[in-house]
Amino acid sequence: MDSSDTPRRNAPLAYKDASFIDGDDGRPLRILAEYLQPLEVFRRERVHDTIVFFGSARLREDGPLGRYYAEARELARLVTAWSRSLPHAAHRFVVCSGGGGGIMEAANRGAADAGGKTIGLNIGLPHEQRPNAFITPELLFEFHYFFMRKLWFMHPARALVAFPGGFGTLDELFETLTLAQTRKLPRDIVIVLYGSSYWREVIDFDAMVRHGTISPEDVALFQFADDPQAALGILQRGLTLEMAEKTPAFAQTRTVRHPRAGSP
């Protein structure tokens, strides 16, 4: 057979080459995609800021700590009804969760009860975390990278409500407290620890102050709440300045400039 008769095969385009995209060299592209896709969707859906709910996936509605499920659902309903009453064309203070079960499901469910949009930032885990059924379909995201998921928890967030939870909740809570303490965001974020008896037993903030590992003023970064109405009041008071924004925008990272050595 003449070489001119040999069928020609076109090489795949790089961005359609699954073996490349899924390989080590394609990792930067995968990371970038997990930043750009939510950004595009939030702009399209006119979602400008969020209230994030953290808490255990293990808390069930009919379990021993089922009251936290019910109260997370009620708080999310109250927050969403309030946000829908605000005079803005954009969707303000949209309830956002990690997309799974337990407290995450309760938060998305409460927002859906009020007829609002609600976000789920799900992540693939060895023991599969299935998205709950109450997330607004166009606002359901699936992440591979924990750090990109965390970025999207914080990037549009104006407030955080942390219900009782385990390692994941503690990780997310302390990430937020660190950003607030170091002022890496150019705005304050309202942080509510829901369930004061749980949080005071699990984390001894007073001991941290006593040992000098945090400053007394760091304890003012958050407030405790034990019922949905009290938590709603904290959120509404803390978000008064945000409500005045005519054009809400995503947070920008604060650049901390250090003085040169020897300068005053």
N, C-alpha and C positions, 0 to 999 in steps of 0.2 A: 504494500500500500504506500502510495506517495505521501510524503509528510503533509502535503497540502490537503490531503483527504482526511487527515486525522481530526476528529471532532475537537473543537476548542472548548476549554472550560474557563470561565471567568473566576478570578479569585473573589471571595466574598468581601464586601465592604467591611472595614475594620469594626465599625459600630454595630454590624450585624453578624460578626464572627463570635459565636457563643463561647468557643474555647478561649478566645482572647479576653473577652469581657469578663468571663468567670475566673480567669487566671490571676496570678499574682500581679502581673503588669497592668491589668485592668482595674485594680483596686481603686486608684484615684478617681476613675470615672464612675465607679459604683458609689463612692462616697459623695461625689459631686451630684449625682442623680438624686441621692436621698436628701440633699439640700434643695435642689432646684424644683423637684416635683411638688413638694408641699408649698413652696413659695408661689408657684404658678397657680395651684389650686386655690389657695387662700385669696389671692388677688382676684381670681375669676369669681369666687363665691362671696366676695366682699366681706371676708372675715378679717378684722383688723386687730382684735385683741381677745384674750381668753381668760377664764378663771379655771385653773387646773385643780383637779381632784386627784389626790394620791391616797392609797390605802390597800389593804390586803386583798388579794384575789381569793383568799380562803374564807372570808366572812360571807356566810350564806344567809339568805333572808330567813330561813327557818332554823338557823344554827344558834348556838349559845350566845353569840354576840350579834344576833340578828337585828337588834335595835340600831346598831350602827349602819346597817344596810338601809333600814327604813329612814333613818335620819339623813343619810347622804342623799337618798332619793328625794326627800322633801326639800332639803337645802338646794339641790340642783334645780328643782322645780321652782322654788321661790326666786332664785337668782335669775333663771331664764325668763320668768314672767316679768320681773323687774326690768331686765335688759331690753325686753321686747317693747316696754313702755317708753323707752328713751327716744327722744326726737332726733334720730340719726338714720340716714339712708343705709349706712354700713351696719353690719351685724356686730354689736358691741358685747363684750364680756361673754363670749360663747363658752359653754361648759366643755372642757377638754379632759379626757382621761387616757389611761394607758391602753384602753380598748378591750381588756379582758373581762373576767368575771368579778364577783365580789363587789367591793366598793366601786370599782371601775364601772361595772354594769349598772349599779345603783345610780351613779352620777349621770350616765348617759340616759338611763331610763327616766329619771326625774326631769331632765331637760326635754325629752321627747313628750312627757306628760303635759308639759306647758306649751307644746307645739313649736319649740324652737329647734334650730340646728344644733348639732352636738358632734364633737370631734373624738375620734379614737385613734391613738398612735400605737398601733399594735406592733409586736416584735416577735420574730421567729425564735423559739426556744427548743431545746432538746425534748422537753415534755411540752408538746404543742400547746400554745396559748391561742385558743380560738376567739376571734372577735365576737363581742356580744351583739345581740340582735337589735339594739336600740340606737346604734350609731347612724347618723345621717350617711347614706351610702356614698355620696360624693366626697365625704369628709373622713373616710376610712383609709388609713395609710398602713402599710406594712414595712417595717424596718428590719435591716440585718444588723446595723451597727448601733450599739447602745448609745454611743456619744452623739450620733446624729439625732437619735430620738430625743435625747436630753436637750439638745439644742432647740428642737422644735417645741419641747415643753416650755422652755424659758423665753425663746425669742419673742413670741407675741403675748406672753403672760403679763397680766396686771395684778393677779392675786393667785395665791395657792392655799388650798385647804387640805391638810394632811390628816386623814383618819388613821386609826390604829392599823399598823402593818408591820411587816417583817423586814428582811434585809433590803429588798428592793425599795420599799417605802423610806427606810432610813437613809439609803444611798441618795435617793432623789431629794429628800428633805434637806440633808446636809449639803448637798450640791447647791441648793437654793440659798440656804443660810450663808454659805461661803461667798456666793455672788453678792448677796446683800451686804455682808460684813465688809468685803473688800471693795464694794461699790464699783463693780465691774459693769453694772448697768447704769445708764444715766438717769435713772428714775427709781423711786422707791417701789417695792413690791409688798403688797399686803400678805402676810403669812399668818394663817390661822391653824393652830393645833387643836383638832377636834377630839374631845374626850380627855379632859385634863387628868383624870385619875390614871389613865393608861400612860400618858406621856410623862407625867411626873414620876411614875414608878420606873419606867423604862430608861429615861434619861434624867440624870440628876444635874440640871443646869446650875443649880446653886453650888454644887460641889465643884463644878468646872470654874465658876467665878472664885470660889474660895481657894482653889489650887492655882489660880492665876493663869489658866489656859485660855480663858476668854475674859473679856472686860465686862464690868457691870452693865455698861450700855448695850452690850450685845444681846442681853436678855430682852431688851426692848424691841428687838427685830421681829418678834412674834407675839401673838396673843392667844389665849386659850378660850375655847367656847364649848358649851355642853348641851346646847339645843339649837335647832335650825334658825329660830328667830334671832337669837343672840349672835350667831355667826353671820347672818345676813346683815345685821346692824353694823358689825365690824367692817364687813366688805363695803357696804354703802358709804360709811363715813370715810374709809380709807381711799375710796375711789372718787371722791368728790372732784378733785382736780382733773382726773382723767375724763370725767363726764363733761367738762368744759371744753375739751378738745373738739374743734370742728372737723379736723382731719386727723383721726388717730393714725398712728404709724407704728411699725414694728420697732422694737428696741434696737439701739445701736450699741456696740461694745464701747465701753469707756476706755480711753487710752490714758494710762497713768504715766505722767512724765516725772522722772526723778531728776533732782538737781545734779549738776556736774560736781565731781569731787572738788572740794575746796571752795565751792560757791556758797554764799549765805543761804 
